[in-house]
Amino acid sequence: MFSENYEIKHWSRIGDPDTPDELILQWAKENAYVILTNDLDFGAILAATHLNSPSVFQIRSMVLDPLLIGNHVFACFQKFEQDLKGGALISYDLQKARVRRLPF
């Protein structure tokens, strides 16, 4: 079910794995990327800084294997694509999603 409509890059192919989250957010904003992560720090930074982009899609699950959850994550990503384009934090736990529009 994965689509060719999205360009997906792992940070390790873009920059140093030790890059601070703030700089990853800056890169994503400048390059119009959505951050897909299970790291809760990105949402906390968005809240503290009142940024209106980039969008962050947080996976809140102990199961992170793309072969097991990939289709579910992709379906949720598609469902909220317009929110992500406009600036949002999506928290997704494989059962439900919570959408918060940026800034907050």
Backbone as XML, in Angstrom:
<?xml version="1.0"?>
<chain id="A" units="angstrom">
  <residue number="1" name="MET">
    <atom name="N" x="0.816" y="-1.199" z="0.000"/>
    <atom name="CA" x="0.000" y="0.000" z="0.000"/>
    <atom name="C" x="0.858" y="1.260" z="0.000"/>
  </residue>
  <residue number="2" name="PHE">
    <atom name="N" x="2.145" y="1.142" z="0.156"/>
    <atom name="CA" x="2.976" y="2.334" z="0.161"/>
    <atom name="C" x="2.882" y="3.046" z="-1.183"/>
  </residue>
  <residue number="3" name="SER">
    <atom name="N" x="2.948" y="4.344" z="-1.146"/>
    <atom name="CA" x="2.731" y="5.166" z="-2.336"/>
    <atom name="C" x="4.025" y="5.733" z="-2.860"/>
  </residue>
  <residue number="4" name="GLU">
    <atom name="N" x="4.044" y="5.977" z="-4.139"/>
    <atom name="CA" x="5.178" y="6.654" z="-4.748"/>
    <atom name="C" x="5.000" y="8.163" z="-4.682"/>
  </residue>
  <residue number="5" name="ASN">
    <atom name="N" x="3.926" y="8.630" z="-4.053"/>
    <atom name="CA" x="3.639" y="10.065" z="-3.969"/>
    <atom name="C" x="4.451" y="10.768" z="-2.888"/>
  </residue>
  <residue number="6" name="TYR">
    <atom name="N" x="5.149" y="10.019" z="-2.064"/>
    <atom name="CA" x="5.895" y="10.609" z="-0.959"/>
    <atom name="C" x="7.369" y="10.255" z="-1.080"/>
  </residue>
  <residue number="7" name="GLU">
    <atom name="N" x="8.211" y="11.256" z="-0.855"/>
    <atom name="CA" x="9.645" y="11.012" z="-0.796"/>
    <atom name="C" x="9.995" y="10.790" z="0.665"/>
  </residue>
  <residue number="8" name="ILE">
    <atom name="N" x="10.578" y="9.666" z="0.955"/>
    <atom name="CA" x="10.890" y="9.301" z="2.333"/>
    <atom name="C" x="12.403" y="9.214" z="2.482"/>
  </residue>
  <residue number="9" name="LYS">
    <atom name="N" x="12.926" y="9.911" z="3.492"/>
    <atom name="CA" x="14.355" y="9.889" z="3.767"/>
    <atom name="C" x="14.565" y="9.648" z="5.252"/>
  </residue>
  <residue number="10" name="HIS">
    <atom name="N" x="15.476" y="8.770" z="5.568"/>
    <atom name="CA" x="15.874" y="8.575" z="6.960"/>
    <atom name="C" x="16.935" y="9.616" z="7.294"/>
  </residue>
  <residue number="11" name="TRP">
    <atom name="N" x="16.837" y="10.193" z="8.475"/>
    <atom name="CA" x="17.763" y="11.271" z="8.840"/>
    <atom name="C" x="19.229" y="10.854" z="8.678"/>
  </residue>
  <residue number="12" name="SER">
    <atom name="N" x="19.542" y="9.590" z="8.927"/>
    <atom name="CA" x="20.936" y="9.149" z="8.830"/>
    <atom name="C" x="21.501" y="9.309" z="7.423"/>
  </residue>
  <residue number="13" name="ARG">
    <atom name="N" x="20.639" y="9.467" z="6.423"/>
    <atom name="CA" x="21.107" y="9.705" z="5.052"/>
    <atom name="C" x="21.193" y="11.197" z="4.732"/>
  </residue>
  <residue number="14" name="ILE">
    <atom name="N" x="20.719" y="12.020" z="5.657"/>
    <atom name="CA" x="20.700" y="13.467" z="5.445"/>
    <atom name="C" x="21.779" y="14.147" z="6.281"/>
  </residue>
  <residue number="15" name="GLY">
    <atom name="N" x="21.828" y="13.780" z="7.560"/>
    <atom name="CA" x="22.736" y="14.455" z="8.475"/>
    <atom name="C" x="23.263" y="13.528" z="9.544"/>
  </residue>
  <residue number="16" name="ASP">
    <atom name="N" x="24.012" y="14.103" z="10.434"/>
    <atom name="CA" x="24.620" y="13.387" z="11.549"/>
    <atom name="C" x="23.536" y="12.874" z="12.495"/>
  </residue>
  <residue number="17" name="PRO">
    <atom name="N" x="23.622" y="11.612" z="12.913"/>
    <atom name="CA" x="22.632" y="11.067" z="13.852"/>
    <atom name="C" x="22.564" y="11.824" z="15.183"/>
  </residue>
  <residue number="18" name="ASP">
    <atom name="N" x="23.621" y="12.555" z="15.525"/>
    <atom name="CA" x="23.645" y="13.318" z="16.776"/>
    <atom name="C" x="23.149" y="14.752" z="16.609"/>
  </residue>
  <residue number="19" name="THR">
    <atom name="N" x="22.575" y="15.071" z="15.468"/>
    <atom name="CA" x="22.053" y="16.412" z="15.223"/>
    <atom name="C" x="20.956" y="16.725" z="16.228"/>
  </residue>
  <residue number="20" name="PRO">
    <atom name="N" x="20.984" y="17.890" z="16.857"/>
    <atom name="CA" x="19.917" y="18.258" z="17.799"/>
    <atom name="C" x="18.553" y="18.318" z="17.095"/>
  </residue>
  <residue number="21" name="ASP">
    <atom name="N" x="17.515" y="17.948" z="17.828"/>
    <atom name="CA" x="16.157" y="17.928" z="17.277"/>
    <atom name="C" x="15.757" y="19.272" z="16.682"/>
  </residue>
  <residue number="22" name="GLU">
    <atom name="N" x="16.183" y="20.360" z="17.312"/>
    <atom name="CA" x="15.833" y="21.692" z="16.806"/>
    <atom name="C" x="16.356" y="21.909" z="15.385"/>
  </residue>
  <residue number="23" name="LEU">
    <atom name="N" x="17.549" y="21.401" z="15.110"/>
    <atom name="CA" x="18.119" y="21.554" z="13.768"/>
    <atom name="C" x="17.434" y="20.642" z="12.764"/>
  </residue>
  <residue number="24" name="ILE">
    <atom name="N" x="16.985" y="19.473" z="13.212"/>
    <atom name="CA" x="16.212" y="18.591" z="12.327"/>
    <atom name="C" x="14.887" y="19.253" z="11.977"/>
  </residue>
  <residue number="25" name="LEU">
    <atom name="N" x="14.235" y="19.867" z="12.968"/>
    <atom name="CA" x="13.001" y="20.606" z="12.698"/>
    <atom name="C" x="13.244" y="21.729" z="11.697"/>
  </residue>
  <residue number="26" name="GLN">
    <atom name="N" x="14.330" y="22.458" z="11.869"/>
    <atom name="CA" x="14.663" y="23.558" z="10.957"/>
    <atom name="C" x="14.862" y="23.026" z="9.538"/>
  </residue>
  <residue number="27" name="TRP">
    <atom name="N" x="15.599" y="21.919" z="9.396"/>
    <atom name="CA" x="15.836" y="21.333" z="8.082"/>
    <atom name="C" x="14.512" y="20.911" z="7.442"/>
  </residue>
  <residue number="28" name="ALA">
    <atom name="N" x="13.653" y="20.252" z="8.220"/>
    <atom name="CA" x="12.370" y="19.792" z="7.688"/>
    <atom name="C" x="11.513" y="20.970" z="7.234"/>
  </residue>
  <residue number="29" name="LYS">
    <atom name="N" x="11.522" y="22.046" z="8.007"/>
    <atom name="CA" x="10.754" y="23.239" z="7.631"/>
    <atom name="C" x="11.291" y="23.838" z="6.338"/>
  </residue>
  <residue number="30" name="GLU">
    <atom name="N" x="12.595" y="24.012" z="6.246"/>
    <atom name="CA" x="13.217" y="24.627" z="5.069"/>
    <atom name="C" x="13.043" y="23.784" z="3.811"/>
  </residue>
  <residue number="31" name="ASN">
    <atom name="N" x="12.893" y="22.467" z="3.974"/>
    <atom name="CA" x="12.806" y="21.565" z="2.834"/>
    <atom name="C" x="11.415" y="20.966" z="2.644"/>
  </residue>
  <residue number="32" name="ALA">
    <atom name="N" x="10.442" y="21.489" z="3.396"/>
    <atom name="CA" x="9.031" y="21.074" z="3.282"/>
    <atom name="C" x="8.840" y="19.575" z="3.486"/>
  </residue>
  <residue number="33" name="TYR">
    <atom name="N" x="9.440" y="19.046" z="4.549"/>
    <atom name="CA" x="9.269" y="17.648" z="4.919"/>
    <atom name="C" x="8.425" y="17.542" z="6.184"/>
  </residue>
  <residue number="34" name="VAL">
    <atom name="N" x="7.741" y="16.420" z="6.324"/>
    <atom name="CA" x="7.055" y="16.047" z="7.555"/>
    <atom name="C" x="8.003" y="15.127" z="8.312"/>
  </residue>
  <residue number="35" name="ILE">
    <atom name="N" x="8.103" y="15.315" z="9.603"/>
    <atom name="CA" x="8.933" y="14.442" z="10.433"/>
    <atom name="C" x="8.063" y="13.294" z="10.922"/>
  </residue>
  <residue number="36" name="LEU">
    <atom name="N" x="8.479" y="12.082" z="10.629"/>
    <atom name="CA" x="7.822" y="10.864" z="11.099"/>
    <atom name="C" x="8.720" y="10.276" z="12.174"/>
  </residue>
  <residue number="37" name="THR">
    <atom name="N" x="8.200" y="10.153" z="13.391"/>
    <atom name="CA" x="9.058" y="9.793" z="14.518"/>
    <atom name="C" x="8.261" y="9.099" z="15.613"/>
  </residue>
  <residue number="38" name="ASN">
    <atom name="N" x="8.970" y="8.460" z="16.518"/>
    <atom name="CA" x="8.351" y="8.002" z="17.764"/>
    <atom name="C" x="8.944" y="8.768" z="18.949"/>
  </residue>
  <residue number="39" name="ASP">
    <atom name="N" x="9.734" y="9.774" z="18.666"/>
    <atom name="CA" x="10.381" y="10.625" z="19.667"/>
    <atom name="C" x="9.409" y="11.743" z="20.079"/>
  </residue>
  <residue number="40" name="LEU">
    <atom name="N" x="9.037" y="11.785" z="21.346"/>
    <atom name="CA" x="8.082" y="12.779" z="21.830"/>
    <atom name="C" x="8.680" y="14.176" z="21.941"/>
  </residue>
  <residue number="41" name="ASP">
    <atom name="N" x="10.002" y="14.281" z="21.856"/>
    <atom name="CA" x="10.650" y="15.585" z="21.981"/>
    <atom name="C" x="10.220" y="16.568" z="20.905"/>
  </residue>
  <residue number="42" name="PHE">
    <atom name="N" x="9.936" y="16.081" z="19.698"/>
    <atom name="CA" x="9.564" y="16.989" z="18.612"/>
    <atom name="C" x="8.259" y="17.725" z="18.934"/>
  </residue>
  <residue number="43" name="GLY">
    <atom name="N" x="7.283" y="17.031" z="19.476"/>
    <atom name="CA" x="6.035" y="17.675" z="19.874"/>
    <atom name="C" x="6.250" y="18.682" z="20.984"/>
  </residue>
  <residue number="44" name="ALA">
    <atom name="N" x="7.117" y="18.355" z="21.920"/>
    <atom name="CA" x="7.418" y="19.280" z="23.017"/>
    <atom name="C" x="8.086" y="20.547" z="22.483"/>
  </residue>
  <residue number="45" name="ILE">
    <atom name="N" x="8.978" y="20.394" z="21.517"/>
    <atom name="CA" x="9.642" y="21.562" z="20.938"/>
    <atom name="C" x="8.624" y="22.425" z="20.198"/>
  </residue>
  <residue number="46" name="LEU">
    <atom name="N" x="7.733" y="21.808" z="19.439"/>
    <atom name="CA" x="6.693" y="22.568" z="18.739"/>
    <atom name="C" x="5.854" y="23.370" z="19.729"/>
  </residue>
  <residue number="47" name="ALA">
    <atom name="N" x="5.491" y="22.747" z="20.850"/>
    <atom name="CA" x="4.681" y="23.431" z="21.855"/>
    <atom name="C" x="5.444" y="24.590" z="22.485"/>
  </residue>
  <residue number="48" name="ALA">
    <atom name="N" x="6.707" y="24.387" z="22.784"/>
    <atom name="CA" x="7.499" y="25.415" z="23.460"/>
    <atom name="C" x="7.831" y="26.590" z="22.542"/>
  </residue>
  <residue number="49" name="THR">
    <atom name="N" x="7.955" y="26.335" z="21.260"/>
    <atom name="CA" x="8.394" y="27.380" z="20.332"/>
    <atom name="C" x="7.259" y="28.019" z="19.547"/>
  </residue>
  <residue number="50" name="HIS">
    <atom name="N" x="6.076" y="27.416" z="19.591"/>
    <atom name="CA" x="4.901" y="27.910" z="18.851"/>
    <atom name="C" x="5.148" y="27.980" z="17.350"/>
  </residue>
  <residue number="51" name="LEU">
    <atom name="N" x="5.961" y="27.059" z="16.830"/>
    <atom name="CA" x="6.225" y="27.008" z="15.394"/>
    <atom name="C" x="4.958" y="26.612" z="14.639"/>
  </residue>
  <residue number="52" name="ASN">
    <atom name="N" x="4.835" y="27.080" z="13.384"/>
    <atom name="CA" x="3.689" y="26.684" z="12.568"/>
    <atom name="C" x="4.068" y="25.606" z="11.554"/>
  </residue>
  <residue number="53" name="SER">
    <atom name="N" x="5.325" y="25.231" z="11.516"/>
    <atom name="CA" x="5.805" y="24.123" z="10.700"/>
    <atom name="C" x="7.208" y="23.770" z="11.185"/>
  </residue>
  <residue number="54" name="PRO">
    <atom name="N" x="7.684" y="22.590" z="10.904"/>
    <atom name="CA" x="7.122" y="21.562" z="10.050"/>
    <atom name="C" x="6.104" y="20.717" z="10.800"/>
  </residue>
  <residue number="55" name="SER">
    <atom name="N" x="5.340" y="19.951" z="10.053"/>
    <atom name="CA" x="4.425" y="19.004" z="10.672"/>
    <atom name="C" x="5.217" y="17.821" z="11.213"/>
  </residue>
  <residue number="56" name="VAL">
    <atom name="N" x="4.671" y="17.230" z="12.276"/>
    <atom name="CA" x="5.291" y="16.064" z="12.902"/>
    <atom name="C" x="4.227" y="14.986" z="13.047"/>
  </residue>
  <residue number="57" name="PHE">
    <atom name="N" x="4.563" y="13.780" z="12.633"/>
    <atom name="CA" x="3.697" y="12.606" z="12.762"/>
    <atom name="C" x="4.381" y="11.687" z="13.760"/>
  </residue>
  <residue number="58" name="GLN">
    <atom name="N" x="3.801" y="11.595" z="14.980"/>
    <atom name="CA" x="4.387" y="10.786" z="16.050"/>
    <atom name="C" x="3.701" y="9.428" z="16.104"/>
  </residue>
  <residue number="59" name="ILE">
    <atom name="N" x="4.489" y="8.381" z="16.064"/>
    <atom name="CA" x="3.954" y="7.034" z="16.251"/>
    <atom name="C" x="4.097" y="6.690" z="17.727"/>
  </residue>
  <residue number="60" name="ARG">
    <atom name="N" x="2.966" y="6.476" z="18.387"/>
    <atom name="CA" x="2.958" y="6.169" z="19.821"/>
    <atom name="C" x="2.655" y="4.684" z="19.985"/>
  </residue>
  <residue number="61" name="SER">
    <atom name="N" x="3.628" y="3.845" z="19.691"/>
    <atom name="CA" x="3.441" y="2.402" z="19.736"/>
    <atom name="C" x="4.741" y="1.737" z="20.140"/>
  </residue>
  <residue number="62" name="MET">
    <atom name="N" x="4.626" y="0.612" z="20.797"/>
    <atom name="CA" x="5.813" y="-0.185" z="21.110"/>
    <atom name="C" x="6.241" y="-0.972" z="19.869"/>
  </residue>
  <residue number="63" name="VAL">
    <atom name="N" x="5.312" y="-1.195" z="18.958"/>
    <atom name="CA" x="5.587" y="-1.903" z="17.713"/>
    <atom name="C" x="6.001" y="-0.866" z="16.673"/>
  </residue>
  <residue number="64" name="LEU">
    <atom name="N" x="7.220" y="-0.957" z="16.183"/>
    <atom name="CA" x="7.726" y="0.019" z="15.225"/>
    <atom name="C" x="8.200" y="-0.617" z="13.917"/>
  </residue>
  <residue number="65" name="ASP">
    <atom name="N" x="8.048" y="-1.910" z="13.781"/>
    <atom name="CA" x="8.479" y="-2.608" z="12.574"/>
    <atom name="C" x="7.621" y="-2.170" z="11.388"/>
  </residue>
  <residue number="66" name="PRO">
    <atom name="N" x="8.227" y="-1.550" z="10.375"/>
    <atom name="CA" x="7.459" y="-1.085" z="9.218"/>
    <atom name="C" x="6.660" y="-2.177" z="8.533"/>
  </residue>
  <residue number="67" name="LEU">
    <atom name="N" x="7.144" y="-3.410" z="8.570"/>
    <atom name="CA" x="6.399" y="-4.502" z="7.949"/>
    <atom name="C" x="5.105" y="-4.799" z="8.701"/>
  </residue>
  <residue number="68" name="LEU">
    <atom name="N" x="5.071" y="-4.503" z="9.993"/>
    <atom name="CA" x="3.883" y="-4.756" z="10.798"/>
    <atom name="C" x="2.931" y="-3.571" z="10.854"/>
  </residue>
  <residue number="69" name="ILE">
    <atom name="N" x="3.463" y="-2.355" z="10.869"/>
    <atom name="CA" x="2.596" y="-1.187" z="11.044"/>
    <atom name="C" x="2.586" y="-0.232" z="9.859"/>
  </residue>
  <residue number="70" name="GLY">
    <atom name="N" x="3.440" y="-0.477" z="8.883"/>
    <atom name="CA" x="3.599" y="0.461" z="7.779"/>
    <atom name="C" x="2.304" y="0.826" z="7.077"/>
  </residue>
  <residue number="71" name="ASN">
    <atom name="N" x="1.492" y="-0.152" z="6.725"/>
    <atom name="CA" x="0.243" y="0.145" z="6.022"/>
    <atom name="C" x="-0.715" y="0.954" z="6.887"/>
  </residue>
  <residue number="72" name="HIS">
    <atom name="N" x="-0.750" y="0.674" z="8.197"/>
    <atom name="CA" x="-1.615" y="1.431" z="9.108"/>
    <atom name="C" x="-1.144" y="2.885" z="9.211"/>
  </residue>
  <residue number="73" name="VAL">
    <atom name="N" x="0.143" y="3.065" z="9.355"/>
    <atom name="CA" x="0.709" y="4.413" z="9.451"/>
    <atom name="C" x="0.453" y="5.180" z="8.160"/>
  </residue>
  <residue number="74" name="PHE">
    <atom name="N" x="0.681" y="4.532" z="7.031"/>
    <atom name="CA" x="0.485" y="5.197" z="5.751"/>
    <atom name="C" x="-0.980" y="5.594" z="5.563"/>
  </residue>
  <residue number="75" name="ALA">
    <atom name="N" x="-1.910" y="4.730" z="5.951"/>
    <atom name="CA" x="-3.341" y="5.054" z="5.822"/>
    <atom name="C" x="-3.699" y="6.259" z="6.676"/>
  </residue>
  <residue number="76" name="CYS">
    <atom name="N" x="-3.150" y="6.333" z="7.887"/>
    <atom name="CA" x="-3.411" y="7.482" z="8.763"/>
    <atom name="C" x="-2.770" y="8.735" z="8.178"/>
  </residue>
  <residue number="77" name="PHE">
    <atom name="N" x="-1.569" y="8.598" z="7.662"/>
    <atom name="CA" x="-0.872" y="9.731" z="7.037"/>
    <atom name="C" x="-1.722" y="10.289" z="5.899"/>
  </residue>
  <residue number="78" name="GLN">
    <atom name="N" x="-2.261" y="9.403" z="5.067"/>
    <atom name="CA" x="-3.113" y="9.840" z="3.955"/>
    <atom name="C" x="-4.385" y="10.515" z="4.460"/>
  </residue>
  <residue number="79" name="LYS">
    <atom name="N" x="-4.973" y="9.956" z="5.495"/>
    <atom name="CA" x="-6.216" y="10.511" z="6.046"/>
    <atom name="C" x="-6.021" y="11.958" z="6.497"/>
  </residue>
  <residue number="80" name="PHE">
    <atom name="N" x="-4.878" y="12.262" z="7.059"/>
    <atom name="CA" x="-4.614" y="13.585" z="7.604"/>
    <atom name="C" x="-3.624" y="14.390" z="6.751"/>
  </residue>
  <residue number="81" name="GLU">
    <atom name="N" x="-3.511" y="14.044" z="5.492"/>
    <atom name="CA" x="-2.550" y="14.700" z="4.607"/>
    <atom name="C" x="-2.758" y="16.214" z="4.538"/>
  </residue>
  <residue number="82" name="GLN">
    <atom name="N" x="-3.990" y="16.657" z="4.454"/>
    <atom name="CA" x="-4.246" y="18.097" z="4.376"/>
    <atom name="C" x="-3.836" y="18.804" z="5.665"/>
  </residue>
  <residue number="83" name="ASP">
    <atom name="N" x="-4.082" y="18.171" z="6.804"/>
    <atom name="CA" x="-3.637" y="18.743" z="8.082"/>
    <atom name="C" x="-2.113" y="18.854" z="8.105"/>
  </residue>
  <residue number="84" name="LEU">
    <atom name="N" x="-1.437" y="17.813" z="7.639"/>
    <atom name="CA" x="0.021" y="17.817" z="7.624"/>
    <atom name="C" x="0.562" y="18.896" z="6.688"/>
  </residue>
  <residue number="85" name="LYS">
    <atom name="N" x="-0.102" y="19.116" z="5.568"/>
    <atom name="CA" x="0.328" y="20.169" z="4.643"/>
    <atom name="C" x="0.163" y="21.553" z="5.259"/>
  </residue>
  <residue number="86" name="GLY">
    <atom name="N" x="-0.847" y="21.711" z="6.119"/>
    <atom name="CA" x="-1.110" y="23.003" z="6.737"/>
    <atom name="C" x="-0.357" y="23.252" z="8.022"/>
  </residue>
  <residue number="87" name="GLY">
    <atom name="N" x="0.287" y="22.230" z="8.560"/>
    <atom name="CA" x="1.023" y="22.350" z="9.816"/>
    <atom name="C" x="0.268" y="21.712" z="10.959"/>
  </residue>
  <residue number="88" name="ALA">
    <atom name="N" x="0.712" y="20.530" z="11.381"/>
    <atom name="CA" x="0.014" y="19.801" z="12.433"/>
    <atom name="C" x="0.954" y="18.847" z="13.149"/>
  </residue>
  <residue number="89" name="LEU">
    <atom name="N" x="0.539" y="18.487" z="14.342"/>
    <atom name="CA" x="1.162" y="17.405" z="15.094"/>
    <atom name="C" x="0.128" y="16.288" z="15.140"/>
  </residue>
  <residue number="90" name="ILE">
    <atom name="N" x="0.466" y="15.141" z="14.568"/>
    <atom name="CA" x="-0.410" y="13.979" z="14.593"/>
    <atom name="C" x="0.208" y="12.978" z="15.559"/>
  </residue>
  <residue number="91" name="SER">
    <atom name="N" x="-0.544" y="12.570" z="16.568"/>
    <atom name="CA" x="-0.123" y="11.505" z="17.474"/>
    <atom name="C" x="-0.958" y="10.281" z="17.142"/>
  </residue>
  <residue number="92" name="TYR">
    <atom name="N" x="-0.299" y="9.198" z="16.768"/>
    <atom name="CA" x="-0.989" y="8.008" z="16.272"/>
    <atom name="C" x="-0.538" y="6.790" z="17.049"/>
  </residue>
  <residue number="93" name="ASP">
    <atom name="N" x="-1.513" y="6.040" z="17.598"/>
    <atom name="CA" x="-1.169" y="4.868" z="18.390"/>
    <atom name="C" x="-1.680" y="3.551" z="17.798"/>
  </residue>
  <residue number="94" name="LEU">
    <atom name="N" x="-1.933" y="3.511" z="16.511"/>
    <atom name="CA" x="-2.416" y="2.358" z="15.762"/>
    <atom name="C" x="-3.897" y="2.071" z="16.000"/>
  </residue>
  <residue number="95" name="GLN">
    <atom name="N" x="-4.508" y="2.709" z="16.973"/>
    <atom name="CA" x="-5.941" y="2.577" z="17.211"/>
    <atom name="C" x="-6.679" y="3.872" z="16.913"/>
  </residue>
  <residue number="96" name="LYS">
    <atom name="N" x="-6.007" y="4.975" z="17.185"/>
    <atom name="CA" x="-6.629" y="6.280" z="16.980"/>
    <atom name="C" x="-5.546" y="7.318" z="16.726"/>
  </residue>
  <residue number="97" name="ALA">
    <atom name="N" x="-5.979" y="8.458" z="16.216"/>
    <atom name="CA" x="-5.046" y="9.555" z="15.955"/>
    <atom name="C" x="-5.595" y="10.828" z="16.585"/>
  </residue>
  <residue number="98" name="ARG">
    <atom name="N" x="-4.690" y="11.627" z="17.067"/>
    <atom name="CA" x="-5.037" y="12.944" z="17.610"/>
    <atom name="C" x="-4.339" y="13.985" z="16.759"/>
  </residue>
  <residue number="99" name="VAL">
    <atom name="N" x="-5.092" y="14.969" z="16.311"/>
    <atom name="CA" x="-4.554" y="16.009" z="15.441"/>
    <atom name="C" x="-4.572" y="17.336" z="16.191"/>
  </residue>
  <residue number="100" name="ARG">
    <atom name="N" x="-3.431" y="17.988" z="16.199"/>
    <atom name="CA" x="-3.332" y="19.343" z="16.763"/>
    <atom name="C" x="-2.736" y="20.235" z="15.690"/>
  </residue>
  <residue number="101" name="ARG">
    <atom name="N" x="-3.488" y="21.247" z="15.310"/>
    <atom name="CA" x="-3.015" y="22.194" z="14.290"/>
    <atom name="C" x="-1.952" y="23.105" z="14.897"/>
  </residue>
  <residue number="102" name="LEU">
    <atom name="N" x="-0.957" y="23.445" z="14.087"/>
    <atom name="CA" x="0.108" y="24.334" z="14.514"/>
    <atom name="C" x="-0.239" y="25.777" z="14.141"/>
  </residue>
  <residue number="103" name="PRO">
    <atom name="N" x="0.219" y="26.736" z="14.910"/>
    <atom name="CA" x="0.937" y="26.609" z="16.183"/>
    <atom name="C" x="-0.033" y="26.343" z="17.332"/>
  </residue>
  <residue number="104" name="PHE">
    <atom name="N" x="0.475" y="25.825" z="18.417"/>
    <atom name="CA" x="-0.333" y="25.629" z="19.628"/>
    <atom name="C" x="0.469" y="26.025" z="20.845"/>
  </residue>
</chain>
